[in-house]
Amino acid sequence: MNKLFLWLVSLFNPVWRSIGADPKAIYLILKAKLLMDDRGGMMMGQRQKRKKGMEYMTFIFIGIFGLCLVGLFMITEHYATAVGLGFSMWVAFIGMMLITEMSENLFDQRDLYVLLSRPINDFTLSISRILHIAVFAGKFGLCLGLPTLVYLAVFAGAWPAFVYFLLSILTIVITMTGTLVFYLLLLRHVDSAKLKKIVGYFQIVATFFFFIAYQLPSLIGDVKVLQNIVVVGKPLGFTFPGLWLGGLYEAMTTTTASPLAYAQGLLALIAAGTGLWFYIRQSRGYADRLLQLRVAGAENAAEPQGTTSTSGSKSPVRDFLAGWLTRPNQERVSFRFHWNVMLRDMGFKQRTYPSLVYLPVILVITIFRDAFMGEEEFSLGDGMMLMLLYFLLWILLIPLGQTKYSENYRSSWIFEATANPYPNRIYYGQFMAVLGMFYLPMALLIYTAVLIYWGPSHWIDILLAMGTTLLFTLVYNQTDKDAPFSRSKEDAKFGNIGPFLLVAFLGSIFGFGHWALQLFPYVLMAATVVVWCVLLGWIWYLRRDTNGGAAAGTW
């Protein structure tokens, strides 16, 4: 597939040359970056094997989602509206993927000292970066759009299918330029020392809004509400860029398009053209700004001589929880270390916080959908209570899994080199740090809500769910026992998810078992005692276990 994209890029060589870029350099840079993308991730400083299976599986799932978009043509006979709604889903999905996975490539400085030693100008460098991101988006676009392309070719004809193909490219252009131009503006006008922090928080907030927009159709619930809906060519069609593309589709495939459809199509062309023009215009001085960003990062990382850093040394919450949950040995050191990294590391926040948003949104939609639609009054049963209680399992698993990954994964050699007679105490401190930072605040909120809404009689359900949640999280922490922050972020995309999926599956099964045990109160109490005995006994054992010995290199 990479050869296909490289060939497509070479077709636009006259365009690259006209804007002052070097087509040959663009081709070589892009080829090298795609080759690096296909290689395995890093862990403990060692290159891992290529893991293409999970990547192909991801594309298959995206293709299945693209197949579901064909259903829009079954809901409405107005093809332009179906195309517009489909492209709206594209914008939300690809936009979210660009922000979470590939936007940082625009600020990547690792290749500067290789590239800038050659006669490469700013336009060549910035165009190669956006084309690299375009290849990433194009792979997802191919999976999303192929089913609809085939459907239109069969049922609408060759010309509508060809128009849909062109508009697919335009959708990717609008989505990319809509996000990346903002980043280039930040690069040009924001102080280098503050840039990464601002970009990080923007990614968190933007991911939240993209996901909300992506899930809004779920509030509708019944697809009958959308039956024969017509949005394109109406005033509502101006509300989202995907619908503008639906207007352009109608203008290019029919002779009866309304003036509003032509206006929406014109708006789509203006958005794409303006975005590309503005991106190229903002590319002046791109390499110099990247070098300044690298220098700023190095200066911030270094401490002035003769001074001692006190940032984060005082944290009443951290110190109180550390004294309450850990003993003054390796446990407390691990607790404080993980707490500080999770609090300071923007990469950890970017990977964790958006993921923590997804499940609450789905939970709220599940709870309030019927009330929102007016189908029934708002009410919650015991099944929803258990869903809330076991939802806390994800609040622990997601951040705990991300404590395995870091941009500075090479620094994890210290865990290999240090003699530690009690290696499990490091994992215990890691577990307690995640519990204190993420689990306790949410647990306090949910358990209080359960006791108030469902009544104090459900205290036994809270105890059982709490014990099960902590037990399965401990199982996950012990089955995925790599040293803290020892994997590269590239390795986090498609691999090492087996223990996570296993524990999530077992936790869900146990949640259904809890629901069945409610019919037998005494069995429910006995199960609670057993779970807590196993949990506390295991924790007691791990904190005293010397398996692994005092020698270095036992991880």
C-alpha positions, 0 to 999 in steps of 0.5 A: 500500500505504501508504494501506491501512496508514493506513486500517487504523491509523485503524480503531483510533482509539478504542484510541489515544484510550483510552490518551491518544494523539491519533489525528489526530496519529498519522495525520499523523506516520505519513503523513509518515514513509511518504512520506519512506520512499518517497523516494530516498536521499542521496549527496554531499548530493544527493537520488537518484531513487526506486529502487522496482525493487529494493524490489519485487524484494526483496518478490518474493523474500520472497514466494517464500520465503513460498511455500516455507513452504506446503511445510510442509503437505506435510511434516506433516498436522498443520496446527497444527504446520505453522502453528507452524513457519511462524510460527517462521520469521516470528519469526526473519526479521522479528526479524532485519529489525527489529533490523538495519533499523528499531530505530534509528527508535525513537531517531530524534531528527531530527523532534523539533524539528518535532513537539514544537513542537506539543501532542504527548504521549509516548504519541502520539510512541511509538505513531507510532514503533511503528506506523511500524515495524509498517508495515515489518514488515507489508509483509514479513508480507504477502509471507510470509503470503499464499501460506499464507493462500491455501492454507488458504482453499482446502484448510482453509476460510474460518475457518482462513484468517481465524484465520491472518490474525489470528495473523499480526498477533499474530506481528508484535506479539510480534516487535516488542514482544519487541525494542522493549520491551528498547530502551525499557527501555534508553532509560529506565534507561541513561545517554544517553551509553552508550545507542547503543553498547549498542544497537549491540552488542546488534543485532550479537549479536541478529542473530547468534542470529536468523540461527543460529536461522534456519539451524538447519533446514539442519543437518537436511539431509533433509526426510524427518526432518520427515515427519509431525512433531507439535510443537504440543500437545507439551512441545517446543511451549513452546520458541519463540514461533512454536510458541505461535501454532501452539497458538493456531491449533489451539485456535481451529480444532479441538475436539480440541486438547490441554490443552498446545495451549490452554496454548501458545495462552494463552502467545501471548496473554499474550506479545502483551498483556504486550508491548503493555501494557509498551510503553505503560507504558514510553512515559512520558517518551519525548520527554524521554529522546530529547531527552537522547539528542540532547544527549548525542550533541552533547556527546560529539561536541564536544571541550573547548576547550584540549584535544586528542583522543588517542583512537585516536592510538596503535595499534601494529597500525594503525601497523605495517600502515600503514608496511608497506602504504602510503607516507607520502603520501595512501595513509597518510592514507587508511589511517589515516582508514579504519582509525579510522572502521571501528574507532570508527563503530558504524553501520559495525559494525552494517552490517558485522559481522552480514553477516560472520556469515552466510557463516561460518555457511553455510560451517560448516553446509555442511561439518559437515551430513553429519557432524552427521547421522551419514550419513558420517565427517567428511572434506574434499576439494579442492572444500571447500578451494577454497571456503574459499580463495575465501570470503575474497573476501567477507571483503573485499567486504562491509566494503569496500562499507560504507566507502561509507556513513555517517550523516555522509555530508555531510562527504564534501564535503572530498573534492570540495573538496580538490585531489588530484593522485593520487585513486587513492591514496585508494582504495588506502589504503581497500583496504589498511585493509580488507585489514589489518583484516579479510582478514589475520587470517582469511587467516592462519587459513585458509591455515594450516589448508589447509597443515596439513590438505591439505598444503604441496603446495597452496601454489600453490592458496593463491597463486592464490586469494590473487591472484584475491581481491585482484584482484577486490576491486581491480576492485570498488573501482575500479568503485564509485568514490564518495568514502569514506563519501559515501552515506547509509545509506538508499541502502545498502538497495536500490541500488548493488549492481551492482558487488558482484554482478558481482564476486561472480559473476566471482569464483565463476566463477574459483573453478570455473576454478581447480578445473579448472586443478588437472588441469593443474599447469603451467597452474595455475602459469602462471595464478598468475604471470599473476594476480599480474603483473596485480595488481601491475602494476595497483597500481603504475599506480594509485599513480602515476596522475594521471588526475583532476588536481590540481583540486578536484571531480574525484571 
